[in-house]
C-alpha cells in the first residue's frame, strides 16, 4: 500500500489559503472568458475533473494543471515573477553570509622523486 503525502493531507495554513485563492482566481478568469469547464479542460488536454479540482483549490491537484490553466488564461508570466531567484532577498542575504572553507588544506607539490 502506498503512503499518503502528509503535506497533501494537512498543508500549512498559508499554503492552503494561497492555493484556494489561486483556484478562485482561475475560476474568475475562465468565466470572464466565457469558457466552460469542459472547454478549458479540452484546451489544456485534461479532463473536466482536474479543472474543477484546480478551481476548488485542491492541494492534490497537479502543479501542471494549475500552470496549464495560467497559460490558457495568459497569466503564466505571474508565476515567473514569483519564482525569480533574484527577488529572493532572504535567500540572497543568507547566501552572502556563507563563508566557504576548504575541507582540507591544500598540500604543496612534492618534487622529491
ZIRALIN-V145536 format. One record per residue. N is the residue number from 1. RES is the residue in one letter. PSI is psi in whole degrees, 0 to 359 (none if undefined). D_CENTER is the distance of its C-alpha to the mean C-alpha in Angstrom with 2 decimals. Layout:
N_RES_PSI_D_CENTER, N_RES_PSI_D_CENTER
This chain:
1_X_134_27.46, 2_X_151_23.76, 3_X_145_22.10, 4_X_141_19.67, 5_X_123_16.55, 6_X_329_17.50, 7_X_325_14.04, 8_X_327_14.06, 9_X_321_17.61, 10_X_77_17.33, 11_X_160_14.06, 12_X_148_14.80, 13_X_312_16.23, 14_X_326_14.05, 15_X_313_10.81, 16_X_317_12.89, 17_X_321_14.31, 18_X_317_11.26, 19_X_322_10.02, 20_X_318_13.73, 21_X_321_14.14, 22_X_316_11.47, 23_X_316_13.47, 24_X_319_16.65, 25_X_321_15.74, 26_X_321_15.04, 27_X_315_18.37, 28_X_318_20.20, 29_X_319_19.07, 30_X_315_20.34, 31_X_320_23.54, 32_X_333_24.26, 33_X_8_24.25, 34_X_43_26.63, 35_X_146_24.61, 36_X_167_24.95, 37_X_320_22.31, 38_X_320_24.16, 39_X_313_24.05, 40_X_317_20.29, 41_X_317_19.93, 42_X_320_22.53, 43_X_329_21.10, 44_X_356_17.73, 45_X_37_19.60, 46_X_185_18.82, 47_X_163_20.85, 48_X_328_21.35, 49_X_320_20.26, 50_X_320_16.61, 51_X_317_16.73, 52_X_317_18.62, 53_X_319_16.25, 54_X_319_13.27, 55_X_338_15.74, 56_X_350_16.76, 57_X_34_13.35, 58_X_132_13.71, 59_X_341_11.32, 60_X_351_12.64, 61_X_138_11.58, 62_X_144_9.68, 63_X_330_6.28, 64_X_321_9.00, 65_X_313_10.96, 66_X_315_8.79, 67_X_318_8.30, 68_X_322_12.00, 69_X_320_13.12, 70_X_319_11.84, 71_X_315_13.70, 72_X_322_16.62, 73_X_13_17.06, 74_X_44_16.85, 75_X_16_14.10, 76_X_332_11.59, 77_X_334_12.97, 78_X_324_11.56, 79_X_322_7.97, 80_X_324_9.91, 81_X_321_11.83, 82_X_322_9.29, 83_X_8_8.11, 84_X_117_11.88, 85_X_337_13.36, 86_X_347_16.66, 87_X_3_15.60, 88_X_82_14.89, 89_X_318_18.44, 90_X_315_18.46, 91_X_320_17.23, 92_X_320_19.76, 93_X_323_22.50, 94_X_322_22.00, 95_X_323_22.09, 96_X_340_25.28, 97_X_339_26.93, 98_X_130_26.75, 99_X_116_30.11, 100_X_130_30.15, 101_X_147_33.23, 102_X_146_34.65, 103_X_331_35.01, 104_X_157_38.63, 105_X_144_41.19, 106_X_133_41.94, 107_X_146_45.38, 108_X_160_47.84, 109_X_128_49.17, 110_X_121_52.29, 111_X_16_55.00, 112_X_107_57.42, 113_X_none_58.12
